[in-house]
Amino acid sequence: MHVILNGVNSRTIQGLEITSLPPVSAPPKRTNQILIDGRDGDILEDLGYSAYEKAFTILLHNNYDPNEVIGFFSQSGTAIFSNEPDMVYTYEMVNGIDISKGNFNSVKVATITFHVQPYKLSATEQPATGEVSTLVDRTPYIIRRTPFGTRQKGTIIGGSLVWNQLSQTTRASFTAHGLTYVGEDGKATVTGTFTGGTSSAARYGNSNKAIPAGHKVALLGGKSDTWFLRLQGMTYTSTKGNDIIETTDGALADIVVRPNLATNTEVNEEFYFQIIDLTLMFGSTIADYIYAQEQATTGAGVALAKAWAGIVNDYYPYDAGSIKSVTGLTAHKTTGYNQWDEEWEVGGLTNAAGAPYNATDRI
C-alpha cells in the first residue's frame, strides 16, 4: 500500500509504511429538505456534492525522520491512493497529524485525515507542466549541450467535472431611458425605444452569490458591440457577446447588461445569460489556459470552454455545482523533446550571438 502526494510516493520516505487506505466511496450529497403544509412527506432539492474526509493509518519504523514525515503529509495538492491508482483527488491537510499515542519519538502509529473535494480526475491524463533545462549528452559526440524543450499535446479523455451555471435571470419590470427590462424563467427581455444615456443598465438576478477573486468565468449570452455585460460588483465591462473574464473582489453571480445603441433605436431583444465558473469546473490550470487563449484571440477561449465543458445548447438552467460525467474532454499534457532532433538543422535555435546553431556548435 502507498499514497502519492504531489507526485512523491510514500515509499520514498524512510521508515514510513501505509498500513490502511480509505475505502473507495462516493462523496456525500448535499440536499435541502422542503416541507409543505398539507402534503405528505417532503421534497429533497439536490444541491450537488460535499467535500468529505478520507482517513488512513501509517506505521513508522527503521530510523524514520519525524520532520520528513510531517513535511510529507502537512501540505495540500493532489493525492493518489494505491487502491485507486487511476484517480487523483484534490486534498488539504486541515487537522494536522493525529498520533494515536504519545508522540513521534516514542510511538510509531498515526492516523492521517485528508479533506478532499467531491470530484476526482484521471491520473493518467492530468495536465502537466514542464521546465526548460539543459542536459549533457556525451554520445555520440565528445560533449554537447542539448537544449531540451516542451510542447503540449491534446489527448481526448473522459471524466467528471463540477458543472455550474450560476446566472438566475430574474428581474422585476424596470424602465430606464425608454427601455423596459424583464427577466423570468431564464429569459431576459428588453423592449422600447432607447432615449440615450450610458447609465441605462439592468441587473438580472439577485443571488448575491460571491465568486472568489481570481476565478476565470465565462459570460455567455450577450450581443457584441450593441449590449455590454459585466458581473455585479465588478467595474470591468465586456464589449463582447461572450467572454472569459477574471473576477475581482466583490464579484457576484449576477449579470448587468447595458445598451450601446444610438439614440431612438427601437429595441425588442431576448437574452439567455449564463455565468459559468471555469475555475470551479476545471481547476486553475485549465481555467487559466482557457482565459489566456481568449486574451490572445477573441472567441478562442470561449470556443475551448464550450468544447471542454460540453456546452452545446444556447442556455442551461441554474445549477450551483453538480457533478457531471463527460467524455471528449481534451487534456493538455506537456511532453519533452530534444530540440536538436527537430530544429538544429533548420536553424530554429540560436546561439548566444543570435546566429543559428550549426554542426560546429553541436560538438
N, C-alpha and C positions, 0 to 999 in steps of 0.2 A: 504494500500500500504506500501511496505517496501523494503529495499535492505539489502543484506547480504554481508559484506566486510570481506574477510579473515576469514570467519566463525562467525563474530559478526553481529547480527541482529540490524538494526537501531532502532527497538522498545525498545531496552535495553538502549538507550541513553536518559537521562532525557530531556524532553521538545522538542524533535526532532520529527517532523512529515513529512513524504514524501507526497507532495501534487500532484505531477505528475510524471510519469515514461516515459522514452524514448520509442518511438514506436518500435515495432518489425520490423526490416528491414534487408535486405541483405547488405553485405558490398559492397562498390563501386569497380568496376572492373578497373584494370589498363590496358591500351591499348596503342599501338604505331601505329600512323597513317602513312601509307606508300602511297605516291603519285607517280604514274608512268606516265611519259610523254607519251602522245598518247593514254592513256587509260582512259575511263570514270570512275568517282567515285574514290574510294580509297580502300585500304586493311587495315583492323584493325588486328594487331597482339596481341593476348591475352598474357598478362604479369602477369596474376594472379589477386589477390585481394589486396586492400589497407586497411591499418588501418584507422579507422574513429572515429568520436566523438559521444558520447551519452550524452545528457543533460537532467537533471530533476530538479525539484524545491522542496525546503523544506520550512517548516514553523517552527519557533522557539517560544516557549511559556513556561509558567509554570517553571520559575526559571531555565532555561537552563544554562549550563556552557559553555561559548564560547570556552574555551580551550579544553574541551572534544569533542565538535562538530568539531572543526578544526582538532583535532588529529584523529578523526574517519575518516574524509574524506581525509586528507592530507597524503596519502600513496599510495602504489601500491600493486598489487597482483591479487586476484580473486574476482569477483563480480557476485552476483545472484540477478536479479530483480524479484519482485513478479509476474509480468506479463509474465515471462518466468522461472517459478520455477525449471524446469528440466535442465536448461542450465547454464554453467559457462563461463564468459568472463574473459580474461586476460586484466587488465587495468592499466593505470598510471594516476595520477593526475598531469597534466602538467601546467595548467594555474592558479592554486590557486582557491580560492572560490570567486565567483562573487556575491557581495552583491548588490541587486537592488537599495537600498537607504541607505545612512548613513553608520552605522557600526553595529556590532553585539549587542552593548549595547543599541542602540536606535531603530533598525529596525529588524523585525523578519522574513524577506523573503530573500531567497538566491537562486541562480542558481548554480548547480554543473555540471561540464563538465568533463567527463572521456574520455581519449584517449584509445580506445580498439583495440585489434588485430582482424583480419578478421575471425578468426575461434572461435568456441565455443565448449565446451565439455559437456558430460553428467554429470549433478550434482549428480546423484545417484551412479555413478561408478567411482568417482575420486580416483586416487591412494592416499593412506593416509599413514601417518607415525605415529608410536606410541612411547610411552615412557615406560620405566620400572619403576614402582613405588611400594610402599609398602602400603597396606591397613590394617586397623584394623578391624577384624571381631569378634564380640562378641557372635555369635550364631553359633552352639550350645555350644561352649566352653566358658570358663570364659573370656579368651582373647587369641588371637593368632595373629602372624604376617603372613599375607597371601601374598606371592610373586605373583605378577601379571605380566604375560609376554605377548608378542605379537607374532603373526605369520602372514604370508602373504597368501592370498587366491586368486587364479586366477579366474576371472569372465569374461565370454565372453560378449562383448558389441559391439555396432556399434557406428559410429560417423564420424567426419571429421578430416582430418589432412592436414598439409601443405606438399604436395607431392613435392619432388625436386630430380632432378638428374643433377648434376652440371658439369659433365665432357663433354667437347666438344672435341671429339677425332679428332683433325686436326693436320697435321704435313707435311710440305713440305719434299720432299725426302732428306734424310740426312744420310750420311755414316760415321761410326766411327768404328775402329778396325775390319774392314771386314764385318760389319753388316749394312744393309740399312733399315732405319726406314721410314715408310709412314703411314699417317693417313687420312682417309676420310670417310664420311657417317657413323661415329660412330665406324668404324673398324680400328684397328691398326695392321699393319703387320711388321714383322721383318724377313729379309731373308739374307742369305750369310753364310760365314764361319768365325767364331769368332777367331780373332788372339790374344786374350788375352788382359788384362788390366782392372782395376777397374774403369777407367774414362769413359768407354763406357756407355753412358746413353742418353736418349732422352726424351724431354718434349713433351707430347701430349696435345695440346690446347694452346691458348694464350689469355685466357679470362681476366687475371689479376683481376679476381673477388676475393676479400678478404673474408676469412672465419674467424669470430671472434675467438680470442684465448679462449681456454677452451671448445669449442664445441666438441661434440663427433660425429665422422664422420665414415661412413662405406666406406672402399676402397674395391671395388669388381672387379673381372675380371682378376686377376693375376694368376701366377702358382707358388706354394710354392717351395722353395729351389732353383729353377732354374731362376726365374725372381723376382727381388725385386722391391717394389713400395714405393713411398713417394709422398707427396704433394710438389709442387713448393714452395720454401721459407722455408721449414722445413728441419732440419737435420736428424730427425728420419726416418729410413728406415725400412719398414716392410718386414720380411722374409717369410711372409705367402702369399698365393694366395689371400686370402680375410682376412680383418682385421677390427677391430674397434679401432680407434685411437683418441687421444685427441690433438687438434690443439694448436699450439703456435703462438706467434706474428709473423706476416708476412706470414702466410699460405695463399696460393692461390688455387683456384679450378681448378688446372691443374695437371695431373698425370705425374710423372717422373718414367720411367722404366729403370732398369739396369740388365744386364745379370749376372748370377752367374754360369758360364759354364766353362768347361775345354777348353783349347786352341785347336783350329782346329775342334771344334764342328760345324757340319752342322746345320743351323737354317732355319726353314720355319714355323713361328708361326703367329697365328692370335689371337688378343685380343679384347675384348669389355669391356673397362674400365668404371666403374661407381663410382661417388662420391656422397654419399647421406648424407646430414647434418641431423643427427638424433635429435640434439638439436632443430633445426628449425622445424623438423617434429613433434616431440612428446613433446617438453619441456624438461627441465633439469632433472626432477625427473626420467622419464622413460629412457631417453638417458643415464644418469649416471648409471642406473641399468644395461642396456644392456652392457655398457662398462665394468662394474665390472665383469659381467659374462664372458666376453671374456678374461679379465685379469686372471680370475681364471682357466678357461678351454678353451683351443684353440678351436675355432669353435662354442662355446656355444652362445656367443654374436652375432655372425654373423647369426646363426640359428634363434635367437629371433628377430633380426632386420628384417629378411626376412619374418618371420611369422607375426609379428605385422604390418609391412608396406604393407603386401600383395604382396611381391615380388615373382612372380612365373616364370618370364621369365629371360633368361640369360642377356638380355640387354633392356634398355628403353632409348628413345631419350632424349636429353637435355630438362630440364624443370626447370625454375628458381624458382618455388614455387607456383604451382596452388593448389586450394582446392580440395581434393579428399574425396569422401564418401566411407567408408569401413565398413565391418561387419566382425565379427570374431576376433576382437582385444581382447587381454587379459589385463584387468586392474588388477594390483596387489594391492589388498585392505588389509590393515593391520587391523587385528581384535584382541581384547584382550581375554585372557582366564585365569582362575585360575590355576596356576601351581600345586597347591596341588591336584587338581582333577585328574590330569593325571600323575604326576611324583613322589609324595612323597612316594608312596608305593613301587615303583621300584627303589628308591634311585637316581632318576635323579637330585635331588637338594642336595647341600652340605651346611653344617653349617659353622660357622666361623673357626672351627678347621679343616675343609676339609673333615669331615666324612659325610656320607649320613644322611639326616634327618630321624627321626623315630617318632613314636607316642608321645614319651615324649617331643620332641622338639616342637610338634604341639600344645601342651596345654599351 
